[in-house]
Amino acid sequence: MKVMILAAGRGERLRPLTDSLPKPLVSVAGKPLIEYHLEKLALIGVTEVVINQAWLGHKLPEMLGDGSRWGLQISYSEETTALETAGGIKQALPWLGDEPFLVINGDIFIDHLPDVTLAYQRVYQGEAQAYLWLVDNPEHHPQGDFAIDAQGKLTLSDEQRLTFAGLGIYHPQLFSQLPEGKQALGPLLKQSIGQQQIQGEHFDAYWCDVGTLERLDKLQCRLVDIETLLPL
């Protein structure tokens, strides 16, 4: 399974840190955010990763190289201007191929990746166009995004909505009719959800959308506290 990490955003709310760095290269507990993803992906056997880049994008290959230090092969999809999520995925399809792929937001932190085996098979076998992981609604997004029905399909119901984690497996056909250029992912997902084409599940591991300086500080404190508790 190939993986795409979304890393092209400007990161306005993390300024001034993002005045000189792409958001996924902002450091937390002594390591760039994106490196935590690369380490976890290598642990589950991923070998090919695509990273899109726009704002200060040249710094990503400068710092991460070809991925060999993690046992990965990293390709970079360069965007002259940020294409938003769906547009960025559309442009990267030549690297991602014809089979389902995992997409992760570069500005989130999770303790561990979910087991993707069943989700991949469902998308691969055509049971769904995508499979998304949802988390409990954080304080900054109490209204949530989508609900999950009894059959595991996502719905737009207002009842028991959860928040999209920025983690999902997609079939490339989902993007086949999408025009080239700047395209948001939300409308595409809502259209497919309305057609009952997207499945998902609740992800109950620790998750943090590192979108502000305050949330970055909270994550920093959490990781430092965990590190101090680890045995020598």
Secondary structure as UniProt FT lines:
FT   STRAND          2..6
FT   HELIX           12..14
FT   TURN            15..16
FT   HELIX           17..19
FT   HELIX           23..25
FT   STRAND          27..28
FT   TURN            29..30
FT   STRAND          31..32
FT   HELIX           33..43
FT   TURN            44..45
FT   STRAND          48..53
FT   TURN            55..58
FT   HELIX           59..64
FT   TURN            65..66
FT   HELIX           68..70
FT   STRAND          73..78
FT   HELIX           84..96
FT   STRAND          101..105
FT   TURN            106..107
FT   STRAND          108..110
FT   HELIX           117..124
FT   TURN            125..126
FT   STRAND          130..135
FT   TURN            139..140
FT   TURN            142..143
FT   STRAND          146..148
FT   TURN            150..151
FT   STRAND          153..155
FT   TURN            159..160
FT   STRAND          162..170
FT   HELIX           172..175
FT   TURN            176..177
FT   HELIX           185..194
FT   TURN            195..196
FT   STRAND          198..202
FT   STRAND          207..209
FT   HELIX           213..229
//
